[in-house]
């Protein structure tokens, strides 16, 4: 059950990243999470929002909705990203082979890989023409 829930609607543009980060930082600060957890959340939020801003609307204007909730059972921060862009399930992308050198690996995919490794849950659905990606970090 959510103790506190808040929402940000913002143009899906990379230059809005600092506003998204400030919004999420405000939520995270209320929880007293460790610096490590806070940085992992920040990195995941940056990766997901920049991907939405860069690819979801394929050069057209669009909006992103970011919902953040502090949940009590289990104690966690749940962040949901919603866009109406091109359907894309980042969880279906094969994880990069991190044993290869930087120049031997395919470009892309490292951000969502890190998100999956650092968050306690990552979930995607496409519902009513919307991409809905939710990340959860237990606190």
N, C-alpha and C positions, 0 to 999 in steps of 0.2 A: 504494500500500500504506500502511495506517495505521501510523504510528509509535506513537501513543497514542490510545486511545479511552476515553471515559467516558460515563456515562448518568445522567440525573436523571428520576425519576418523581415527578410533583407534581400536586396537584389543579389542575384547569383553572379557576383563579379569579384575577381581576385582582390581588387582594391578595398573590398569590404571585410577582408580577413581580420584586420585589427579590431573591428567592431564585434565580430563573432568571438574572437579570443577574449575580449573584455567581458562579454556576456557570460561566457563559460567560466572564466576566472572568477567572476562574481559569485557564481553558483558553487564552484569548487571551494572557494575560501570559506564558505559557511560550514563546511564539513570537517575541517581540520585534518584532511588527508596528508600523508607524507609528501615531501617534496618530490620524491621519485614517482609516486602515483600521480601527482599533479602534472609533472612533466610528461608522463606517458599519456595522460588524457589530452593535454595540450597538443602533443604531436599527432595523436589520432584525429583530433578535431581539425587541425590544420590540413592534414592529408585528405580527409573526406571533403571538407568544404572546398579546397582548391580543385579537387577532381570534379565536383559538381559545377563550380564556376567555369572550369576550363572545358568540360566535355558535355555536360547534360543538355545544354541548349544549342550546341553546334553553331555558335556565333550569334544567335538571337538573344534577345533579352528574356530573362526569366527570373523567377523568385525561388529562394530557399527558405524553408521554415525549419528552425532549430528549436526543439523542445528539450528542456532539461528538467530532470526530476531527481530529488533526493528521496530515496526509498528506504523504508525501515525494516523490511523483512524479505530478503536479507538486506542488511545495511549496504547501500550502493548508490552510485550516481548513474543514472540512465539518460543517455543523450540520443535523441532521435532526429535524423536529418530527412527532410521530405522535399522532393522536387518533382516537377511535372515534365521533366526532360525525357530524353531518349531512354527507354528501359535498359537498365544495366545492373546485373547482379555481380558485384565485385567478388563475392565469395566463390563464384564459379571459376574465376581465373586461377590457373594453376600456380602454386607457390613457386617463387624463383629458386633456383639451385644456388643457395648461399655458399656452397663449397667452392663454386667457381670464382675466378678473379673478376674484378669489375669489368674488364674489357671482354671477358668471355661470356658474360650474362646478357640476356635480352634486356632491352630498355623497358622500364616500367614494372609495376607490380610489387615493388619493395615496400611502399607505403602501406598498402592494405595488408601485406604479409606482417609487417611490424604491428599494425593495429590488431590483427588476429592474435598475435603472440602476446601482446601486452594487456589487452582487455580480457575480462573474464567471460564475456559473451558478446558475439557479434551476430546480428540477425538481419536478413534482408527479405522484404516482400515487395511485390509490385501489385498495388491494389488501387482500383478505380483510376488507372492511368498515372499513378504516382509511384515513384521510387521511394521506399521507406527503409532506411538503414538505421538500426539501433545498436549502439554500443553500450555496454554495461561494465562498470568498474566497481568491484566490491571494496568497501571501505571499512 
